């Protein structure tokens, strides 16, 4: 028995008992006791690419900004242009520090005029909330943390629409990518259904009441509805390999408080033309001084060996030039891939580089990202 | 899964089956299960020498790399080539999917390894079950 008072208890989503019952392998993910895999990472990854998978992403946070100046507050705190959003639309964005580096990446949803929902990462929940609260202070708007009110489920894969359609009265084909609607899901009225995700695949994220009984019921109904499409519950392991194939950023890897927007290659989501926002001045400086010095690039291993987070990247003369920030076998692509920061002048596709895999220099080449792009819908 | 009674085990989760001067080495079912889908086995070359308690190679799952520790000292006389193309054989049957065969330089070394019962107990303690 351990009676240590120093180790804080791991936080649990309302589905924790369900994951354990399913025999999931659990890990500590940013202070959360989360399933890393159930049936096996590769099977889960493939289900999402070819059928459908279900993820519990309730550890993610939800911040609501409401009030006459909520748009101004969002525009000040987030780098994308939220004035372009229509009601029912969402956008990928990020909150930056004054130096142009990342507090977190977020999805901003426009619920109605003067009412916005920002979905944030799990590991940065407290930091993000106090950041929003502090920086929204000078605007007439109310900031609320609704993170614990919702169980967030991600239904992802080419068969996600057919799966979820069985459980809702909303015609899902009318929801475009990065749009959302409210409707009845599993008998629960006014459920937010967003066509968003973090897998590089088509899919939905739904937000249901966070009591254990409701969460469990919805989880089980989704699994039942997806049975004919081979649905499987998916853990954080597959979530990571799926997002890596799609080259989607993960906080602490491709984005962090020491990586700026240009380095991360996320400037297409950054809109300085909308007017000043936190971090915009520093970003202008970056451009004025000739652009970022390093750049995020995709690597594919040419010889046998798997690049892992933190491994060194070298040029043909064995000179260290950068570091792998995410590296893994890619189960769908069946290649070993990695994202790495290297000096911008090295960035040329097909260029040969080396990754030091423990004691061996393993040949790799630069490839365009994303590594995986989902096929365009037929019909 | 039962741990074969005729094998010996390390606390780093390798097994060895000793037959005279030859030891066959693999990783345990517990090890494969904690690693998850195995995608790569880095085995030593035939002729290499390995030393008890020291790293002789690695196995990698999608998620992680795990070092392999030699249960005994000796010379590598054979490696399981099948694992180069089908590393998942370890997931399917860890106690059959051997990684290397070693000619033991000191067969007595194996005596200090864990018995199946002791290894079972060790794993139970490690996982808290």
Interface residues (C-beta under 8 A of the other chain):
Chain A: X25 X36 X37 X40 X41 X42 X237 X241 X304 X305 X306 X308 X328 X329 X331 X358
Chain B: X34 X36 X37 X39 X40 X58 X60 X61 X62 X63 X65 X91
